[in-house]
């Protein structure tokens, strides 16, 4: 069993670990943009100064072990590059995005170290069927692009950093093409993406044409998603109105108030509501009278918080 090399107990009674015996401990690990076919279409795990890993320039990482309460430390002697092209995590066909955030995961797959790129955080273990080494198969928010599909159901994962990327939906050099950004703060090592806001493109029903919202951003902290949506007025063609959220929800029948909406081209400052269904990305918008006018302008503004799902992907 691995031992903790350095630990203490704070005045609050919280055990504080440091060094190689701590879960998530890393040494000489960096993340950088890389080019496989198109500029910055890939992300590379390499040494902290960008020089290649080798037997004499290794990286190290400690992850939870295969048995509960144990730890495993891995030595990394070769760079790992993951081409993001084709993976879209549910963004596909919804339009381009600027500064979307993806998380880099280290995964202990039954004593084999694997690497992954994920849209969603909040997980210490991955559902094996959510992992895939084929980028074009990564088309749902909960899925993870991995160096190899994870085989062990008792795997453990740790977020080691994150990066911002621009997503080109269609019409670029390739479908679902990413460009990893390289400005200050665009690639971060050693910190979670929790609490950082990023965009998504809601897809609406009940309108004659899709419109881009004025603002549609979301963030995740732990297993909680918060969204901020300021719509743009569209023309109604149905008595219902729905939009898509950035991820599936864990529980259904959660309601939050719309702080403003437009129905029949009239501004309403009243308690409309937003409803969700477990395991779905669909949000139903309701007026105070529950139905919308079937013509003229329609719009929804709201804030909403929900536990991330689906249930199978977020193992307790």
Buried (B, 14 or more C-beta within 10 A) or exposed (E): EEEBEEEEEEEEEEEEBEEBBBBBBBBBBBBBBBBBEBEBBBBBBBBBEEEEBEEEBBBBBBBBBBEEEEBBBBEBEEBBBBBBBBBBBBBBEBBBBEBBBBBBBBBBBEEBBBBBBBBBBBBBBBBBEBBBBEBBBBBBBBBBBBBBBBEBEBBBBBBBBBBBBBBBBEEBEBBBBBBBBEEEEBBBBEEBBBEBBBBBBBBBBBBEEBBEBEEBBBBBBEBBBBBBBBBBBBEBBBEBBBBBBBBBBBEEEBEBEBBBBBBBBEEBEBBBBBBBBBBBBBBBBBBEEEEBBEEBBBBBBBBBEBBBBBBEBBEE
